[in-house]
């Protein structure tokens, strides 16, 4: 399987894989996988021991790697990341805009500072990254991927963390627009893709869960599914997990858009008046 992935144009081209949030979780798993496929890897994450340890682990495994302390909420940091990647490795073939935080401000109109912090990383971090690195990838005329890590919460927007949902819903809209523009840019060989993980045991979940639950996928499973999807040319990389199948995800997402089409109450899936109707729908009775 590794040989087949190595032949994919963005990997065969041999440019760097730049990964934000690359020191842990899905980002680190992706960095290790791309390094094993022969790409040099540039890890972008907050400065500290975790970033240094990630860099060391890839180097000790025989990969080419550079670590760049980066706060993705700061445009200048992304410009410095770009310059480091180009200076070390010449060009970028894979840009994985993956950095994210799970901070919960606690309500839709509460804690504006926490809202700004979360959106600064989860939403603006992706936009800053694309604006800093994508022009050079497009103008270079080489094959490439831009992979944005979204979330199912950005599609079904469940109650609990409005700020996180808003950030991930914004990424869905942004990445769709990005791909539309890329495919309509003459001579462009770069494509955008939206990675939508299922329940994954990562640094974010490990903060509140100390051991991987049986229902969760590992970050490595997500990355393998991502590569399979990229090989097919998928834009939406909708990952299942050990508890929720794709069929279940599809029905939940269809119900969510049905709120708009049928003029149901917002988030009717969690509305007491619609509880029975939703359960019947999921059971195939509605």
C-alpha positions as CSV (number, residue, x, y, z in Angstrom):
1,X,0.0,0.0,0.0
2,X,2.8,2.4,0.8
3,X,4.2,1.9,-2.7
4,X,0.9,2.8,-4.2
5,X,0.7,6.0,-2.2
6,X,4.2,6.9,-3.0
7,X,3.2,7.1,-6.7
8,X,0.5,9.7,-6.1
9,X,1.6,12.9,-7.8
10,X,1.9,15.2,-4.7
11,X,4.0,12.5,-2.9
12,X,6.1,11.5,-5.9
13,X,6.9,15.2,-6.5
14,X,9.0,15.1,-3.4
15,X,8.2,18.5,-1.9
16,X,7.8,19.1,1.8
17,X,4.7,18.2,3.8
18,X,4.0,21.2,6.0
19,X,1.7,20.2,8.9
20,X,0.3,22.6,11.5
21,X,-0.6,21.1,14.8
22,X,2.1,18.6,13.9
23,X,3.4,17.8,17.3
24,X,0.6,15.4,18.4
25,X,-2.6,13.6,17.4
26,X,-3.6,13.4,13.7
27,X,-0.9,15.9,12.7
28,X,1.9,13.9,14.1
29,X,0.5,10.7,12.7
30,X,0.3,12.3,9.3
31,X,3.8,13.7,9.6
32,X,5.2,10.2,10.4
33,X,3.3,8.7,7.5
34,X,4.4,11.3,5.0
35,X,8.0,11.0,6.2
36,X,7.8,7.2,5.8
37,X,6.7,7.8,2.2
38,X,9.8,9.8,1.6
39,X,8.6,13.4,2.0
40,X,10.5,15.9,4.1
41,X,8.3,17.1,6.9
42,X,7.9,20.5,8.4
43,X,6.2,20.4,11.8
44,X,4.5,23.6,13.0
45,X,3.2,23.8,16.5
46,X,3.7,25.8,19.7
47,X,7.2,25.9,21.0
48,X,8.0,23.3,23.7
49,X,9.1,19.8,24.6
50,X,6.2,18.2,22.6
51,X,7.4,19.8,19.4
52,X,11.0,18.8,20.0
53,X,10.0,15.3,20.9
54,X,8.0,15.0,17.7
55,X,10.9,16.2,15.6
56,X,13.2,13.8,17.3
57,X,10.9,10.8,16.8
58,X,10.7,11.4,13.0
59,X,14.4,12.0,12.6
60,X,15.3,8.9,14.6
61,X,13.0,6.9,12.3
62,X,15.0,8.1,9.3
63,X,12.8,10.9,8.1
64,X,13.9,14.4,7.0
65,X,12.3,16.9,9.3
66,X,12.3,20.5,10.5
67,X,10.3,21.8,13.5
68,X,9.2,25.4,13.4
69,X,7.6,26.9,16.6
70,X,4.4,28.5,15.3
71,X,1.3,30.2,16.7
72,X,-1.1,29.8,13.8
73,X,-3.2,32.7,15.1
74,X,-0.4,35.0,14.1
75,X,0.0,35.6,10.3
76,X,3.7,36.5,10.7
77,X,4.4,33.0,12.2
78,X,2.8,31.4,9.1
79,X,5.0,33.5,6.8
80,X,8.1,32.5,8.8
81,X,6.9,28.8,8.5
82,X,6.6,29.2,4.7
83,X,10.1,30.7,4.5
84,X,11.6,27.9,6.6
85,X,9.9,25.2,4.5
86,X,11.0,26.7,1.2
87,X,14.5,27.4,2.5
88,X,15.0,23.9,3.8
89,X,13.3,21.8,1.2
90,X,12.7,24.0,-1.9
91,X,8.9,23.6,-2.4
92,X,5.8,22.4,-0.7
93,X,3.7,19.5,-2.0
94,X,1.4,18.9,0.9
95,X,-0.1,21.5,3.2
96,X,-2.0,20.1,6.1
97,X,-3.8,22.8,8.0
98,X,-4.6,20.8,11.0
99,X,-4.0,22.9,14.2
100,X,-7.0,23.1,16.4
101,X,-8.0,23.5,20.0
102,X,-11.1,22.3,21.9
103,X,-11.5,25.3,24.2
104,X,-15.2,25.7,25.3
105,X,-16.2,29.3,26.1
106,X,-19.4,28.0,27.7
107,X,-22.1,29.7,25.7
108,X,-23.0,31.5,22.5
109,X,-22.9,35.0,24.2
110,X,-20.3,34.3,26.9
111,X,-16.6,34.8,27.3
112,X,-15.7,36.8,24.2
113,X,-12.0,36.4,24.8
114,X,-12.3,32.6,24.7
115,X,-14.3,32.9,21.5
116,X,-11.5,35.0,20.0
117,X,-8.8,32.5,21.1
118,X,-10.6,29.5,19.7
119,X,-11.5,31.2,16.4
120,X,-7.9,32.6,16.2
121,X,-6.5,29.0,16.1
122,X,-9.3,26.9,14.5
123,X,-10.5,29.3,11.8
124,X,-7.9,32.1,11.3
125,X,-5.1,29.6,11.7
126,X,-6.3,27.8,8.5
127,X,-6.9,31.0,6.6
128,X,-3.5,32.4,7.6
129,X,-1.8,29.1,6.5
130,X,-3.5,29.1,3.1
131,X,-2.8,32.7,2.5
132,X,0.9,32.3,3.4
133,X,1.7,29.0,1.6
134,X,-0.9,28.4,-1.1
135,X,0.1,31.1,-3.6
136,X,3.6,29.7,-4.0
137,X,2.1,26.1,-4.4
138,X,-0.2,27.3,-7.1
139,X,2.3,29.5,-8.9
140,X,4.9,26.7,-8.9
141,X,2.7,24.6,-11.2
142,X,3.4,21.4,-9.3
143,X,0.9,18.8,-8.0
144,X,-0.1,19.4,-4.4
145,X,-2.7,18.9,-1.7
146,X,-4.1,21.3,0.8
147,X,-5.8,19.2,3.5
148,X,-8.0,21.1,6.1
149,X,-9.0,19.3,9.3
150,X,-12.7,19.9,9.9
151,X,-15.2,18.2,12.1
152,X,-18.6,16.5,12.0
153,X,-19.5,19.1,14.6
154,X,-19.1,21.7,11.8
155,X,-21.8,19.9,9.8
156,X,-24.4,18.8,12.4
157,X,-23.5,21.5,15.0
158,X,-24.6,19.7,18.1
159,X,-25.3,21.7,21.3
160,X,-22.4,22.0,23.8
161,X,-19.7,24.1,22.2
162,X,-21.0,26.8,19.9
163,X,-17.6,28.4,19.3
164,X,-16.0,25.1,18.2
165,X,-19.0,24.4,15.9
166,X,-18.8,27.8,14.4
167,X,-15.0,27.4,13.7
168,X,-15.4,24.0,12.0
169,X,-18.5,25.1,10.1
170,X,-16.4,28.0,8.8
171,X,-13.7,25.6,7.7
172,X,-16.2,23.5,5.7
173,X,-17.3,26.6,3.8
174,X,-13.8,27.9,3.4
175,X,-12.4,24.6,2.1
176,X,-15.3,24.2,-0.3
177,X,-14.6,27.7,-1.7
178,X,-10.9,26.9,-1.8
179,X,-11.4,23.8,-3.9
180,X,-13.8,25.6,-6.3
181,X,-11.2,28.4,-6.9
182,X,-8.3,25.9,-7.3
183,X,-10.1,23.8,-9.9
184,X,-11.0,26.9,-11.8
185,X,-7.5,28.3,-11.8
186,X,-5.8,27.6,-15.2
187,X,-2.8,25.3,-14.9
188,X,-3.3,24.7,-11.2
189,X,-2.4,21.2,-10.0
190,X,-3.2,21.8,-6.4
191,X,-6.4,20.4,-4.9
192,X,-8.1,21.1,-1.5
193,X,-9.6,18.4,0.7
194,X,-11.7,18.5,3.9
195,X,-10.7,15.9,6.4
196,X,-13.7,15.1,8.7
197,X,-12.5,12.7,11.5
198,X,-14.8,10.6,13.6
199,X,-14.3,10.0,17.3
200,X,-10.5,10.0,17.4
201,X,-8.2,9.5,20.4
202,X,-5.9,12.6,20.1
203,X,-4.3,15.2,22.3
204,X,-7.6,17.0,22.5
205,X,-9.5,14.0,23.7
206,X,-6.6,12.6,25.8
207,X,-6.9,15.8,27.9
208,X,-10.1,14.4,29.3
209,X,-9.8,10.7,28.5
210,X,-6.6,8.9,29.6
211,X,-7.0,5.7,27.6
212,X,-8.4,5.2,24.1
213,X,-12.0,4.2,24.3
214,X,-13.1,1.1,22.2
215,X,-15.3,3.4,20.1
216,X,-12.5,5.7,19.0
217,X,-10.1,5.3,16.1
218,X,-6.4,6.0,16.5
219,X,-4.9,9.0,14.7
220,X,-3.0,6.5,12.6
221,X,-6.3,4.9,11.4
222,X,-7.6,8.4,10.4
223,X,-4.4,9.1,8.4
224,X,-4.6,5.8,6.6
225,X,-8.2,6.4,5.7
226,X,-7.2,9.9,4.6
227,X,-4.6,8.5,2.2
228,X,-7.1,6.0,0.8
229,X,-9.5,8.9,0.2
230,X,-6.9,11.1,-1.4
231,X,-5.9,8.3,-3.7
232,X,-9.5,8.3,-5.0
233,X,-9.6,12.1,-5.3
234,X,-12.2,12.5,-2.6
235,X,-12.9,16.1,-1.4
236,X,-15.0,15.1,1.6
237,X,-12.9,12.7,3.7
238,X,-15.7,11.5,6.0
239,X,-14.2,9.1,8.5
240,X,-16.1,6.5,10.5
241,X,-15.0,5.2,13.8
242,X,-15.5,2.0,15.8
243,X,-19.0,3.2,17.0
244,X,-20.5,5.3,14.2
245,X,-20.7,4.0,10.6
246,X,-20.8,6.2,7.5
247,X,-24.5,5.3,7.0
248,X,-25.3,6.7,10.5
249,X,-23.3,9.8,9.7
250,X,-25.1,10.3,6.5
251,X,-28.5,10.0,8.1
252,X,-27.6,12.5,10.8
253,X,-26.3,15.0,8.3
254,X,-29.3,14.6,6.1
255,X,-31.6,15.3,9.1
256,X,-29.5,18.4,9.9
257,X,-30.1,19.9,6.5
258,X,-33.7,18.8,6.7
259,X,-34.2,21.4,9.5
260,X,-33.7,24.1,6.8
261,X,-35.7,22.4,4.1
262,X,-38.6,21.4,6.3
263,X,-38.5,24.6,8.4
264,X,-38.1,22.6,11.6
265,X,-36.8,24.2,14.8
266,X,-33.1,24.8,14.9
267,X,-31.2,21.7,16.0
268,X,-34.4,19.7,16.0
269,X,-32.5,16.5,16.6
270,X,-32.0,17.7,20.2
271,X,-35.5,19.3,20.5
272,X,-37.8,17.5,22.9
273,X,-40.8,17.9,20.5
274,X,-38.8,16.2,17.7
275,X,-37.1,13.4,19.7
276,X,-39.5,10.7,18.7
277,X,-39.5,11.7,15.0
278,X,-35.7,11.7,14.9
279,X,-35.4,8.3,16.6
280,X,-38.0,6.9,14.1
281,X,-36.1,8.4,11.2
282,X,-32.8,6.8,12.4
283,X,-34.6,3.5,12.8
284,X,-35.8,3.7,9.2
285,X,-39.4,4.2,10.1
286,X,-39.8,7.9,9.1
